[in-house]
Amino acid sequence: MILTIGEVLMRLSADEGSALAESDKLNIHIGGAEVNVAKGLSQMGVKTGIYSVVPDNDIGARALRDIRSAGVEEKWIFKDGDRLGLYFHEEGFSLKPPVVIYDRKDSSFYRLPENKVKPKELFEGVSALHVTGITLAINTEVREYVKWLIRQAKDEGVFVSFDMNYRSKLWSPSEAGAALKELLPYIDFLFAGEKDFRLLLQWDAPDLEHKEVLAYYYEKAKREFNIKGAASTNRIIHDQNHHSLTGYLFYESQLMESSKIDFQVKDRIGGGDGFASGILYGLHNGLAPEETLNRGMAVGVYQHFFKGDQINISENMIQTLSNPVPQDLLR
């Protein structure tokens, strides 16, 4: 099993073409970074679970129904507190960027440390743990508890995956950098890009092309913290509805680069989680590095074609997107 630890969120999106300040209707999607990864992996046939807290009310029940429908194990989802974390979303268009407004203070997930689980019980039968920086950004109590769980997971022989997933609205670069430096010795696989190393770890790098700078940072992380691998994407935004994406996988001191995929965007949210779930699928199933990177790219790009944080994954489409094809077939 691959276990994730994170907050279950309800996303409330304004209608397409509408502003939050004017929309009379909000569309509901259940997500959250770790939830999206768990659901994506489950839909690809990997047994997954999530450790979280939701309220014991109709909103919590709505979230649980969504998670359950994706086949994610809910054994470690506790019911406590009064409210599910929310965020409001307004789409981007052309040169206008998307808007996200968080409303998650004092949500049920803040009570995670009060719903402790013994590490040996939590990690029994778990081969890998996946956590993101978003979870650590919630508050100090949650951060310290999850950092402790990551150390315990390492002691239990669990493979630890960590996605920096930095959100400037949740915490400062110095706070995030301090947490990352403390955790890096316990992380086996790191999802982090060039900006994360520069902004959060304050690492300088030679004046090189993007791929060479990534290789420098990943080698440094391996040398100083013994990480086993790393991955990231490089996104070019032509406008809010037209993106290009290139993926990178660092494995056995070799940095692999995917083909650049140029595509139209329906909904960007969850794309990075799709990439992470594809990479973790490859690592979990022992795929070759090239196959692993291609799957990460395929799932990540596919996520952009539909509304919602995480959508039902079509294996046929993933296989199509995993193989080199003319770009006009992706439009």
C-alpha positions in Angstrom: 0.0 0.0 0.0 1.0 3.6 -0.6 -0.2 5.8 2.2 -0.6 9.6 2.0 -1.1 12.1 4.8 -2.9 15.3 4.0 -6.0 17.5 4.2 -9.2 16.7 2.4 -10.4 19.9 0.7 -13.6 21.0 -1.0 -13.0 23.2 -4.0 -15.7 25.7 -4.9 -15.2 26.9 -8.5 -17.0 29.8 -10.2 -18.7 28.9 -13.5 -16.6 29.0 -16.6 -16.0 32.6 -17.6 -17.4 34.0 -14.3 -15.6 35.9 -11.5 -16.0 34.8 -7.9 -17.2 38.2 -7.0 -20.1 37.9 -9.5 -20.9 34.2 -9.8 -24.2 32.9 -8.5 -23.2 29.3 -8.7 -20.2 27.4 -7.3 -19.2 23.9 -8.6 -18.0 21.4 -6.0 -14.9 19.2 -6.4 -13.2 17.1 -3.6 -9.4 17.2 -3.6 -6.3 18.2 -1.9 -2.8 17.3 -3.1 -2.3 14.0 -1.2 -6.0 13.0 -1.8 -5.4 13.6 -5.6 -2.3 11.4 -5.6 -4.0 8.6 -3.6 -7.1 8.6 -5.9 -4.9 8.7 -9.0 -2.8 5.7 -7.9 -5.9 3.8 -6.8 -7.5 4.2 -10.2 -4.3 2.8 -11.8 -4.6 -0.3 -9.6 -2.3 0.6 -6.7 -3.7 0.0 -3.2 -3.7 3.4 -1.4 -4.9 4.9 1.8 -5.0 8.4 3.4 -4.5 9.5 7.0 -6.7 12.6 7.5 -9.5 14.1 9.5 -13.0 15.3 8.2 -16.0 16.6 10.1 -18.8 14.3 11.2 -21.5 16.0 9.1 -23.0 16.0 5.6 -20.0 17.8 4.2 -17.6 15.3 5.6 -19.8 12.5 4.3 -19.7 14.0 0.8 -15.9 14.1 0.9 -15.7 10.5 2.2 -18.1 9.3 -0.6 -15.8 10.8 -3.2 -12.7 9.2 -1.7 -14.5 5.9 -1.3 -15.6 5.9 -4.9 -12.0 6.1 -6.1 -11.1 3.0 -4.1 -9.0 4.7 -1.5 -8.8 3.0 1.9 -10.5 5.2 4.5 -9.4 3.3 7.7 -7.3 6.2 8.9 -9.7 9.0 8.1 -11.0 10.2 11.4 -14.1 12.3 12.1 -13.5 15.3 14.3 -13.9 19.0 14.3 -16.7 21.0 12.6 -15.6 22.0 9.1 -13.9 20.8 6.0 -11.1 23.0 4.5 -12.3 25.0 1.5 -10.8 26.9 -1.3 -12.5 29.0 -3.9 -11.3 29.0 -7.5 -11.7 31.3 -10.4 -10.5 30.2 -13.8 -7.8 31.9 -15.7 -8.2 32.9 -19.3 -5.9 34.3 -22.0 -3.6 36.6 -20.0 -5.7 36.6 -16.9 -4.2 34.3 -14.2 -6.5 31.9 -12.1 -7.4 33.0 -8.6 -7.4 30.8 -5.5 -8.7 31.9 -2.1 -8.2 29.6 0.9 -10.7 29.1 3.7 -9.2 26.3 5.7 -8.2 27.9 9.1 -9.3 25.7 12.0 -10.6 23.0 9.7 -11.0 19.4 10.9 -7.5 18.6 9.7 -6.0 20.9 12.3 -7.0 18.1 14.8 -4.8 15.5 13.2 -2.3 15.5 16.1 -5.3 14.8 18.5 -6.1 11.7 16.4 -2.7 10.0 16.8 -2.1 6.6 15.5 0.8 4.3 16.7 3.4 4.3 13.8 3.6 0.5 13.8 -0.1 0.3 13.2 -0.2 3.2 10.7 2.6 1.8 8.6 1.8 -1.9 8.8 1.7 -3.2 5.2 2.7 0.2 3.8 5.5 0.2 1.3 5.6 4.0 0.6 4.5 7.2 2.2 3.7 10.4 0.2 3.4 13.8 1.9 3.6 17.4 0.5 4.7 20.7 1.8 1.1 21.9 1.8 0.4 19.6 4.8 3.4 20.9 6.7 2.2 24.5 6.1 -1.1 24.0 7.9 0.2 25.0 11.3 3.1 24.3 13.7 1.3 21.5 15.6 0.4 19.6 12.4 3.9 20.2 11.0 5.8 18.8 14.0 3.5 15.8 14.2 3.8 14.9 10.5 7.6 15.5 10.6 7.7 13.0 13.5 5.6 10.5 11.4 8.0 10.8 8.5 10.9 10.0 10.8 9.0 7.0 12.2 8.1 5.8 8.7 11.8 5.8 7.8 12.5 3.8 10.9 9.9 1.3 9.8 11.6 0.8 6.5 8.9 2.7 4.5 10.0 4.5 1.3 9.3 8.2 1.8 8.2 10.5 -1.1 7.9 14.2 -0.5 6.6 16.9 -2.9 7.6 20.5 -1.9 4.4 21.9 -3.5 5.2 25.3 -2.1 2.3 27.6 -1.5 3.2 31.2 -0.8 -0.3 31.9 0.7 0.3 29.3 3.4 3.8 30.0 4.6 7.0 31.9 3.9 10.0 30.6 2.0 12.1 30.7 5.2 9.6 28.5 7.1 9.3 26.0 4.2 13.1 25.9 3.7 13.7 25.2 7.4 11.2 22.3 7.3 12.7 20.9 4.1 16.2 21.0 5.4 15.1 19.1 8.5 13.3 16.5 6.5 15.7 15.9 3.6 17.8 13.2 5.4 14.6 11.1 5.8 13.3 11.5 2.2 14.0 8.9 -0.5 12.3 10.5 -3.4 11.9 14.3 -3.8 9.5 16.2 -6.1 11.2 19.6 -6.4 12.1 21.9 -9.2 14.8 24.5 -9.8 12.8 27.3 -8.1 12.4 25.2 -4.9 16.1 24.8 -4.5 16.8 28.5 -5.2 13.9 30.0 -3.2 13.5 27.6 -0.3 17.0 26.1 0.2 18.8 29.2 -1.0 21.1 27.1 -3.1 23.2 28.9 -5.8 23.9 27.1 -9.1 26.1 27.7 -12.1 24.7 29.8 -14.9 23.6 26.9 -17.1 20.5 25.7 -19.0 17.6 24.4 -17.0 18.4 20.7 -17.3 22.0 21.2 -16.3 20.9 23.3 -13.2 18.5 20.6 -12.2 21.2 17.9 -12.5 23.4 20.0 -10.3 20.8 20.4 -7.6 19.7 16.8 -7.7 23.3 15.6 -7.4 23.9 18.0 -4.5 20.8 16.7 -2.8 21.9 13.1 -3.3 25.4 13.8 -2.1 24.3 15.8 1.0 21.1 14.0 2.0 21.3 10.6 0.2 18.0 11.0 -1.7 17.5 8.1 -4.1 15.7 10.0 -6.8 13.8 13.2 -7.8 11.4 14.5 -10.4 9.9 17.8 -11.6 8.3 19.5 -14.6 9.1 22.7 -16.4 6.0 24.5 -17.5 5.8 27.2 -20.2 2.6 29.3 -20.1 1.9 30.7 -23.6 -1.4 31.9 -22.2 -3.8 30.5 -19.5 -5.3 28.0 -21.9 -2.1 27.0 -23.8 0.8 25.3 -22.0 3.9 23.3 -22.8 5.3 20.8 -20.3 8.6 19.0 -20.0 9.3 16.3 -17.4 12.5 15.3 -15.6 13.4 12.2 -13.7 16.6 11.8 -11.7 17.5 8.2 -11.2 20.8 6.5 -10.4 22.6 9.8 -10.9 21.2 10.2 -14.4 18.8 13.0 -15.3 16.2 12.0 -17.9 14.3 14.6 -19.9 10.9 13.9 -21.6 9.8 15.3 -24.9 8.0 18.6 -24.6 4.3 18.3 -24.8 2.3 21.2 -26.1 -1.4 21.2 -25.2 -4.6 23.1 -24.5 -5.7 23.5 -20.9 -9.2 22.9 -19.5 -8.3 23.0 -15.8 -4.7 23.2 -14.5 -5.4 22.3 -10.9 -4.2 18.8 -10.0 -1.8 18.5 -12.9 1.2 18.3 -10.7 -0.5 15.7 -8.5 -1.2 13.7 -11.7 2.5 13.8 -12.6 3.4 12.7 -9.1 1.0 9.8 -9.1 2.3 8.6 -12.5 5.9 8.7 -11.2 5.0 6.9 -8.0 3.1 4.3 -10.0 6.3 3.6 -12.0 8.5 3.4 -8.9 6.0 1.1 -7.1 5.8 -1.3 -10.1 9.5 -1.3 -10.9 9.0 0.3 -14.4 12.1 1.3 -16.3 13.0 5.0 -15.8 11.8 6.0 -19.3 8.5 4.3 -18.8 8.1 5.9 -15.3 8.8 9.4 -16.7 6.4 8.9 -19.7 3.6 7.7 -17.4 4.1 10.7 -15.1 3.9 13.0 -18.0 0.9 11.2 -19.5 -1.1 11.3 -16.3 -0.1 14.9 -15.5 -1.1 16.2 -19.0 -4.3 14.2 -19.1 -5.4 15.8 -15.8 -5.4 19.2 -17.6 -8.2 18.1 -20.0 -11.0 17.9 -17.5 -12.6 19.9 -14.8 -11.8 18.8 -11.2 -8.8 18.3 -9.0 -8.6 14.6 -10.0 -10.5 12.8 -12.7 -11.1 9.2 -13.7 -8.0 8.0 -15.4 -8.3 6.2 -18.8 -5.6 3.7 -19.2 -6.0 3.7 -22.9 -5.4 7.5 -23.0 -2.5 7.2 -20.7 -0.9 4.6 -23.0 -1.6 6.9 -26.0 0.0 9.9 -24.3 2.9 7.8 -23.0 4.1 7.3 -26.5 5.5 9.9 -28.9 2.7 11.2 -31.1 2.2 14.3 -33.3 1.3 17.2 -31.1 -1.9 17.9 -33.0 -3.3 14.7 -31.6 -3.2 16.2 -28.2 -5.1 19.4 -29.0 
